[in-house]
Amino acid sequence: MSARRWALVVVSFTVALGVSGFILWSGWARAGAPPTIPLATHALALLAVLAEIATRTVKIQWSAAALRIPLSFANSLRVCLGGDFGASITPSRSGAEPARYLVLAEAGVAPAGTLLILFFELFLEMTSLALLCILLALLFRGSGGAVVPLMAAMVGGYATIVLSVGAFGNLLAHRNANGPPPQWARSIGLHAGRWRVVQRSLRALREGIAALKHARVKPMMLAFFSSMVHVLLRLSVLPILALAMDPSLPLAKLMLWPLVFLYGGVIAPAPGGGGTVEYAFKLAFTGVMTPQVLGGALVWWRFYTFYLYMILGAIAAGSTVMKALRQKSDKQAHIQAEEKQ
């Protein structure tokens, strides 16, 4: 990553931490320090995070097994945490897939298999998330207030965009995997150099989609189940923390709002959200939590659902992720140089 991009990361994280600090301080000034969270509660929240990582790791491993691609648990864990680290330091989480791609490549997975695992894992994430949203909406019907339709709109829109991109890629893979760039591609700046990169991905995608027809059902179902479980584990963190400070808080909103933040926050262009998630948290829970509970819940919830993942990802696969991001920048520079020639 360039110095300019690192500066953006530093500024964005500074703003995010500043917003969290301001919310915590303002609640403290108005109503006193937040209630103390018992050590056992922190242990339970940490256990939920570790279980979520383990479940997501197993989902990646079973996704590969469904496609008959050998992938060890250790490499699946590096893929999982490497993606988390890449997502945390890039705008709109754009570094997640390049980081996962390189980790899989270093594990010896062929390019076609790597793209297939990533696409299949993302497809399972979207379909399981859509089903989970329906189940949560039915479970908390009438008690979630306006958050239920907002949750459905945000997550449904996110799933629609991702699946539409996949369908569009499938269409292109069958029509434009070879030959010069079509007129519509040239009109949006995809000239010869960039179009060759797109075509290589399209050919790999075409091979991967053909392989999906022969996917093994049992590992695929296990991966789908793991996908639902890992989302539920991530949603459990805020109830664990907030109910320890105030047991009277409504469980529905503690479960549903984080779903909106975690998946709706992807659209924030700044790395780490640039304070967007923190401000949205304050807007959502003002009037639900007292000021001192709100500040404490925000700080610890962000730690366990964002900063801890970034730290673990940096430890597990930080050097690999940085190599992926550097290669991505170098490839873009090479393509631009080819176009100028």
TIPADO-626847 format. One record per residue (C-alpha): residue in one letter; x, y, z. Coordinates in steps of 0.05 Angstrom, whole numbers, padded with zeros to 5 digits, always signed. Example, Ala and Ser with C-alpha at 12.3 -4.5 7.8 and 13.67 -1.06 7.14 Angstrom:
<sites>
A+00246-00090+00156
S+00273-00021+00143
</sites>
This chain:
<sites>
M+00000+00000+00000
S+00023+00070-00016
A+00038+00124+00036
R-00026+00160+00016
R-00068+00098+00030
W-00034+00087+00097
A-00049+00159+00114
L-00122+00146+00096
V-00123+00086+00143
V-00092+00126+00200
V-00141+00184+00191
S-00201+00137+00186
F-00182+00098+00248
T-00167+00163+00286
V-00236+00189+00269
A-00269+00123+00289
L-00233+00121+00355
G-00248+00195+00366
V-00322+00184+00355
S-00322+00125+00403
G-00283+00166+00454
F-00330+00225+00448
I-00392+00181+00457
L-00361+00147+00517
W-00338+00214+00548
S-00405+00249+00536
G-00443+00192+00570
W-00394+00193+00627
A-00401+00269+00635
R-00477+00266+00635
A-00492+00203+00675
G-00428+00176+00705
A-00380+00121+00686
P-00408+00060+00650
P-00424-00001+00693
T-00367-00050+00703
I-00370-00111+00658
P-00353-00174+00698
L-00291-00212+00677
A-00335-00273+00663
T-00374-00232+00611
H-00309-00213+00576
A-00289-00286+00576
L-00356-00305+00545
A-00350-00251+00492
L-00280-00274+00475
L-00304-00346+00471
A-00359-00324+00423
V-00307-00290+00378
L-00261-00351+00379
A-00320-00397+00364
E-00341-00352+00307
I-00271-00354+00277
A-00268-00429+00284
T-00337-00438+00253
R-00320-00393+00194
T-00254-00430+00185
V-00291-00496+00182
K-00340-00466+00132
I-00282-00449+00085
Q-00252-00518+00094
W-00319-00552+00081
S-00331-00507+00021
A-00266-00531-00008
A-00283-00603+00009
A-00350-00596-00027
L-00311-00576-00089
R-00261-00633-00080
I-00204-00584-00066
P-00159-00605-00008
L-00149-00550+00043
S-00124-00559+00114
F-00155-00527+00176
A-00092-00486+00188
N-00093-00456+00118
S-00168-00444+00123
L-00155-00406+00187
R-00103-00363+00153
V-00152-00349+00096
C-00205-00329+00147
L-00161-00282+00188
G-00122-00256+00129
G-00187-00234+00097
D-00208-00200+00162
F-00142-00161+00165
G-00145-00141+00091
A-00217-00118+00099
S-00202-00077+00160
I-00148-00033+00129
T-00179-00021+00060
P-00238+00022+00036
S-00305-00014+00034
R-00269-00079+00055
S-00241-00084-00016
G-00177-00118+00008
A-00211-00180+00036
E-00214-00221-00028
P-00144-00205-00054
A-00116-00224+00014
R-00155-00290+00015
Y-00134-00303-00057
L-00060-00297-00040
V-00065-00340+00023
L-00099-00395-00018
A-00047-00388-00073
E+00009-00395-00022
A-00027-00457+00004
G-00018-00488-00065
V-00089-00480-00090
A-00093-00469-00166
P-00121-00402-00190
A-00185-00434-00216
G-00195-00470-00150
T-00181-00407-00111
L-00233-00367-00148
L-00282-00424-00141
I-00273-00429-00066
L-00281-00354-00057
F-00342-00350-00101
F-00374-00412-00069
E-00360-00387+00002
L-00390-00319-00015
F-00451-00352-00046
L-00462-00394+00017
E-00454-00331+00060
M-00508-00294+00021
T-00558-00351+00019
S-00550-00369+00092
L-00554-00295+00111
A-00619-00287+00072
L-00649-00347+00108
L-00624-00322+00175
C-00655-00254+00164
I-00723-00287+00150
L-00717-00329+00214
L-00697-00269+00257
A-00753-00226+00228
L-00804-00280+00246
L-00773-00292+00314
F-00773-00218+00334
R-00836-00199+00296
G-00868-00140+00331
S-00810-00130+00379
G-00756-00105+00332
G-00792-00041+00311
A-00766-00005+00250
V-00701-00045+00251
V-00733-00107+00220
P-00751-00075+00153
L-00684-00037+00154
M-00647-00102+00167
A-00684-00136+00110
A-00670-00078+00063
M-00596-00072+00080
V-00578-00145+00080
G-00626-00162+00023
G-00595-00106-00019
Y-00525-00129-00002
A-00542-00201-00021
T-00576-00179-00085
I-00516-00139-00107
V-00467-00195-00093
L-00510-00249-00127
S-00524-00202-00186
V-00449-00192-00195
G-00440-00267-00195
A-00496-00277-00246
F-00466-00222-00289
G-00398-00255-00284
N-00428-00321-00305
L-00460-00288-00366
L-00394-00255-00386
A-00356-00320-00374
H-00397-00354-00428
R-00395-00296-00478
N-00332-00255-00468
A-00278-00301-00440
N-00238-00293-00505
G-00226-00241-00558
P-00219-00165-00557
P-00258-00121-00508
P-00329-00107-00530
Q-00353-00036-00541
W-00387-00030-00472
A-00322-00051-00438
R-00281+00001-00476
S-00331+00054-00458
I-00319+00044-00383
G-00243+00042-00390
L-00231-00033-00397
H-00180-00030-00453
A-00133-00085-00476
G-00090-00093-00414
R-00146-00092-00363
W-00191-00134-00407
R-00139-00190-00409
V-00140-00192-00333
V-00216-00194-00334
Q-00215-00250-00386
R-00168-00293-00345
S-00215-00287-00286
L-00275-00302-00331
R-00243-00365-00357
A-00228-00388-00287
L-00299-00371-00266
R-00328-00411-00324
E-00287-00472-00304
G-00308-00462-00232
I-00382-00457-00247
A-00377-00521-00287
A-00345-00555-00226
L-00403-00533-00182
K-00447-00583-00217
H-00406-00639-00186
A-00402-00609-00115
R-00409-00658-00058
V-00475-00648-00022
K-00457-00666+00049
P-00397-00619+00058
M-00438-00565+00022
M-00494-00571+00072
L-00445-00571+00130
A-00413-00508+00103
F-00482-00476+00096
F-00499-00493+00168
S-00432-00466+00192
S-00446-00401+00155
M-00510-00391+00194
V-00477-00408+00260
H-00419-00360+00251
V-00466-00302+00237
L-00507-00319+00300
L-00443-00321+00341
R-00422-00253+00316
L-00491-00225+00332
S-00487-00254+00403
V-00430-00208+00424
L-00471-00145+00436
P-00525-00180+00477
I-00470-00213+00519
L-00438-00146+00535
A-00499-00100+00539
L-00543-00146+00581
A-00487-00153+00632
M-00492-00077+00642
D-00568-00072+00637
P-00609-00137+00638
S-00673-00098+00619
L-00649-00081+00548
P-00691-00110+00491
L-00658-00172+00461
A-00689-00161+00393
K-00654-00095+00380
L-00589-00120+00409
M-00590-00177+00358
L-00618-00142+00297
W-00582-00075+00297
P-00512-00107+00295
L-00534-00145+00232
V-00548-00078+00199
F-00482-00048+00223
L-00438-00108+00204
Y-00465-00116+00134
G-00490-00046+00120
G-00423-00017+00143
V-00390-00049+00082
I-00415+00010+00040
A-00374+00059+00082
P-00316+00080+00037
A-00265+00094+00092
P-00224+00037+00123
G-00257+00014+00187
G-00318+00056+00171
G-00286+00123+00191
G-00333+00132+00249
T-00396+00114+00209
V-00411+00051+00248
E-00399+00086+00315
Y-00446+00143+00297
A-00499+00095+00271
F-00493+00055+00336
K-00506+00119+00376
L-00567+00137+00333
A-00596+00067+00338
F-00589+00058+00413
T-00601+00129+00439
G-00666+00122+00477
V-00655+00046+00484
M-00593+00048+00527
T-00575+00099+00580
P-00517+00144+00560
Q-00466+00109+00604
V-00487+00040+00581
L-00486+00062+00508
G-00414+00086+00511
G-00388+00023+00546
A-00428-00023+00500
L-00402+00013+00437
V-00329+00011+00457
W-00328-00062+00477
W-00373-00085+00420
R-00327-00052+00368
F-00267-00083+00402
Y-00295-00153+00399
T-00325-00148+00329
F-00273-00107+00292
Y-00208-00089+00327
L-00195-00158+00355
Y-00205-00189+00287
M-00156-00139+00257
I-00104-00156+00310
L-00112-00231+00302
G-00110-00224+00227
A-00046-00183+00231
I-00013-00237+00274
A-00037-00296+00231
A-00028-00269+00161
G-00008-00196+00163
S+00055-00204+00120
T+00016-00246+00069
V-00039-00194+00065
M+00009-00136+00056
K+00043-00175+00000
A-00025-00185-00033
L-00042-00111-00029
R+00027-00092-00057
Q+00018-00141-00114
K-00051-00111-00128
S-00021-00041-00132
D+00037-00064-00175
K-00011-00100-00223
Q-00054-00038-00230
A+00008+00004-00245
H+00031-00047-00297
I-00037-00047-00331
Q-00037+00029-00334
A+00033+00028-00364
E+00011-00021-00417
E-00048+00023-00435
K-00004+00084-00443
Q+00041+00046-00491
</sites>
